[in-house]
Amino acid sequence: MSGTEADLLQIVQLIAVLMAAGLVAGFVAGMFGIGGGFVIVPALLVVFHVFDVDEEILTHLAIGTSLATIVFTSLRSVHAHNKRGAVDFKIIKDWLPWLTLGVIGGIILARYMDGRSLKWIFSAGVFVMGIHFIFPVLKRKTPGNLPMPQGLALAGIAGFLGGFSALLGIGGGTIAILVMTWCGRPIHQAVGTAAGFGVIIALPGSIGFAILGLGENALPFGSVGYINILAVAAISAMTYITAPLGAHAAHSLNAAVLKRGFGFYLVATSAIVLYDTLKG
């Protein structure tokens, strides 16, 4: 096999991996109301490593690219849930300014953090979320006797969620669902509304990471700042197909077993990223 043929085969294999990650991420996003970043970021770390992307920018590129895919994934997920009347746009409107400010803060922090530090944060965040999926914090939902956060409480929770999500390259759905179900919102409405949070977080987040990476010389082909357009296209095309399937599953299946399985996946992912960070 010639060198050109080998390179072409490698590119095809990498695109296949990205498309597979997109299929899984779309289903997960639709079913659990999350952006899919917990699936996409680890896949991108592997793919960009194979492409010999500089370790100093690899994590930033994976997070920025993940946020860009979440824009499309979450929009598709919101549309699917809204068709079932499960999106509360008033909550989204109330949270929008604070989420945006939090994202801006997260991007500013990312500007001064190296790839190793971002991996530590990602590993810790994914581990906590994985434990939540395996052993749900809120096994009993409070039946509407708590109001949704307002004022300083809303600013603090939403600001933290925006910054935390921007640093991890995720849509923030898990924390949003915890808050809404604790305040007595039906789980299906919480999942559908949380998908809308993903759009609010991912859009300014991806723009911010694109700006942060402008002028970086070590970026792979097809990159605009810390966003790789080729990866975004491959993943988003697949999430477009599977996000509605996940939304349908959320409304028709008991997701307890799937959530626990996804939790074990997250814990394993956290361990792998942590091991890679320590080894590095």
C-alpha positions in Angstrom: 0.0 0.0 0.0 1.4 3.4 -1.0 1.8 6.3 1.4 -1.1 8.2 -0.1 -3.4 5.1 0.2 -2.3 4.6 3.8 -3.0 8.2 4.6 -6.4 8.0 2.9 -7.3 4.9 4.8 -6.3 6.5 8.1 -8.5 9.5 7.4 -11.5 7.3 6.5 -11.0 5.3 9.7 -10.8 8.6 11.8 -14.0 9.9 10.1 -15.7 6.6 10.9 -14.7 7.0 14.6 -16.1 10.6 14.6 -19.3 9.5 13.0 -19.7 6.6 15.5 -19.2 9.1 18.3 -21.8 11.4 16.8 -24.3 8.5 16.6 -23.9 7.8 20.3 -23.7 11.4 21.4 -26.9 12.3 19.5 -28.9 9.5 21.2 -27.5 10.3 24.6 -28.3 14.0 24.1 -31.9 13.3 23.1 -32.5 10.8 25.9 -30.9 12.5 28.8 -31.1 16.2 27.8 -27.3 16.6 27.8 -25.2 17.9 24.9 -23.2 14.8 24.3 -19.9 16.3 25.2 -19.1 13.4 27.6 -19.0 11.2 24.6 -17.5 13.6 22.1 -14.6 15.1 24.0 -13.0 11.7 24.8 -13.4 10.6 21.2 -11.8 13.8 20.0 -8.9 13.5 22.4 -8.2 10.1 20.8 -8.7 11.3 17.2 -6.6 14.4 17.6 -3.8 12.4 19.3 -3.7 10.1 16.3 -3.4 13.1 14.1 -0.4 14.1 16.2 -1.9 17.4 17.3 0.3 19.2 19.8 -0.5 18.2 23.4 -0.5 21.8 24.4 -3.5 22.6 22.3 -5.1 19.1 22.0 -7.5 19.5 24.9 -8.5 23.0 24.0 -9.3 21.8 20.4 -11.3 18.9 21.7 -13.4 21.1 24.0 -14.0 23.8 21.5 -14.9 21.3 18.8 -17.3 19.5 21.2 -19.1 22.8 22.1 -19.5 23.5 18.4 -21.2 20.1 17.8 -23.4 20.6 20.8 -25.0 23.7 19.2 -26.4 21.4 16.5 -27.1 18.5 18.7 -29.0 20.5 21.3 -31.0 22.4 18.6 -32.1 19.1 17.2 -32.9 17.7 20.6 -34.9 20.8 21.6 -36.9 20.6 18.4 -37.8 16.9 19.1 -38.8 17.5 22.7 -40.8 20.7 21.8 -42.9 18.7 19.4 -44.0 16.7 22.5 -44.6 19.9 24.5 -41.7 19.2 26.9 -39.7 22.5 26.7 -40.3 25.4 29.1 -39.0 28.4 27.2 -39.7 30.8 30.1 -37.1 28.9 32.2 -34.6 29.1 29.3 -35.2 32.8 29.0 -34.7 33.4 32.7 -31.4 31.4 32.8 -30.0 32.8 29.5 -28.1 35.9 30.7 -26.5 34.1 33.7 -25.5 31.0 31.7 -23.9 33.3 29.1 -21.9 35.2 31.7 -20.8 31.9 33.2 -19.6 30.7 29.8 -17.6 33.9 29.3 -16.0 33.4 32.7 -15.2 29.8 31.8 -13.6 30.8 28.5 -11.4 33.4 30.3 -10.2 30.7 32.7 -9.5 28.4 29.8 -7.3 31.1 28.2 -4.9 30.8 31.1 -5.0 27.1 31.6 -2.8 24.5 29.8 -4.1 21.3 28.3 -3.1 19.2 31.3 -5.1 21.3 33.7 -8.2 21.1 31.5 -7.8 17.3 31.4 -7.8 17.3 35.2 -11.0 19.3 35.3 -12.6 17.2 32.7 -11.7 13.9 34.5 -13.0 15.2 37.8 -16.2 16.5 36.3 -17.0 13.4 34.3 -16.3 11.2 37.4 -18.8 13.2 39.5 -21.5 13.0 36.8 -20.8 9.3 36.3 -21.4 8.6 40.0 -24.6 10.6 39.8 -25.9 8.5 36.9 -25.0 5.3 38.8 -26.3 6.4 42.2 -28.8 9.2 41.5 -28.6 12.0 44.0 -32.3 12.7 43.8 -34.0 9.3 44.0 -37.1 11.0 45.3 -38.3 14.1 43.5 -39.7 17.0 45.5 -43.3 17.3 44.1 -43.4 21.0 43.2 -43.0 22.4 46.7 -39.8 24.4 45.9 -39.8 27.4 43.5 -37.3 27.6 40.7 -34.2 29.6 41.6 -34.5 33.3 41.4 -32.3 36.4 42.0 -28.9 35.6 43.5 -29.6 31.9 43.7 -30.3 31.8 40.0 -27.3 33.9 39.1 -25.0 31.6 41.2 -26.3 28.3 39.9 -26.6 29.3 36.3 -23.3 31.1 36.3 -21.5 28.1 37.8 -23.2 25.8 35.3 -22.2 28.0 32.3 -18.5 28.2 33.4 -18.2 24.5 34.4 -19.8 23.4 31.1 -17.6 25.6 29.0 -14.4 24.2 30.7 -15.6 20.6 30.1 -17.0 21.1 26.6 -20.5 19.8 27.6 -24.0 21.1 27.4 -24.7 21.2 31.2 -27.9 19.2 31.0 -27.2 17.0 34.0 -27.0 19.8 36.6 -29.9 21.6 35.0 -32.1 18.5 35.2 -31.2 18.0 38.9 -32.3 21.6 39.7 -35.6 21.3 37.7 -36.6 17.9 39.1 -35.8 19.1 42.6 -38.2 21.9 42.1 -40.9 19.5 41.1 -40.7 19.8 37.3 -41.7 16.6 35.4 -38.6 14.7 34.3 -39.6 14.9 30.6 -40.0 18.6 30.8 -36.7 18.9 32.6 -34.9 16.9 30.0 -36.4 18.9 27.1 -35.7 22.2 28.7 -32.1 21.2 29.6 -31.5 20.6 25.9 -32.2 24.3 25.4 -29.6 25.2 28.0 -27.1 23.3 25.8 -27.6 25.8 22.9 -27.2 28.8 25.2 -23.9 27.3 26.6 -22.5 25.9 23.4 -23.0 28.9 21.1 -21.0 31.5 23.0 -18.6 28.8 24.2 -17.7 27.6 20.7 -17.3 31.2 19.5 -15.1 31.9 22.5 -12.8 28.9 21.8 -12.6 29.8 18.1 -11.4 33.3 19.1 -8.9 31.9 21.7 -7.3 29.7 19.1 -6.9 32.3 16.3 -3.3 32.7 15.3 -2.3 29.2 16.7 0.1 27.7 14.2 -0.1 24.1 15.3 -3.8 23.5 14.5 -4.7 20.6 12.2 -6.3 21.1 8.8 -9.8 22.4 8.8 -9.6 24.3 12.1 -10.9 27.8 12.9 -9.3 28.6 16.2 -9.9 25.8 18.6 -12.7 24.3 16.5 -12.1 21.7 13.8 -14.8 22.1 11.2 -14.3 18.7 9.7 -14.9 17.0 13.0 -17.9 19.2 13.7 -19.5 18.2 10.3 -18.9 14.5 10.7 -20.3 14.4 14.3 -23.2 16.8 13.7 -24.4 14.8 10.7 -24.8 11.7 12.9 -26.3 13.5 15.9 -29.0 14.9 13.5 -30.1 11.4 12.9 -30.0 10.0 16.5 -31.0 12.9 18.7 -34.8 12.5 17.9 -34.4 8.7 18.5 -33.0 9.5 22.0 -35.9 11.9 22.6 -38.4 9.3 21.6 -36.7 6.8 23.9 -36.9 9.3 26.8 -40.6 9.5 26.4 -41.3 5.8 25.9 -38.8 3.9 28.0 -37.8 3.5 31.6 -34.3 4.9 31.4 -33.0 3.7 34.8 -30.8 0.9 33.4 -29.5 3.0 30.5 -28.6 5.8 32.9 -26.7 3.4 35.1 -24.8 2.0 32.1 -24.0 5.5 30.9 -22.7 6.2 34.4 -20.3 3.4 34.3 -19.1 4.6 30.9 -18.5 8.1 32.4 -16.5 6.7 35.3 -14.4 4.5 33.0 -13.8 7.6 30.7 -12.8 9.6 33.7 -10.2 6.9 34.7 -8.8 6.8 31.2 -8.4 10.5 30.9 -6.9 10.7 34.4 -4.4 7.9 33.5 -3.4 9.7 30.3 -2.9 12.9 32.2 -0.7 11.3 34.9 1.2 9.4 32.3 1.8 12.6 30.3 
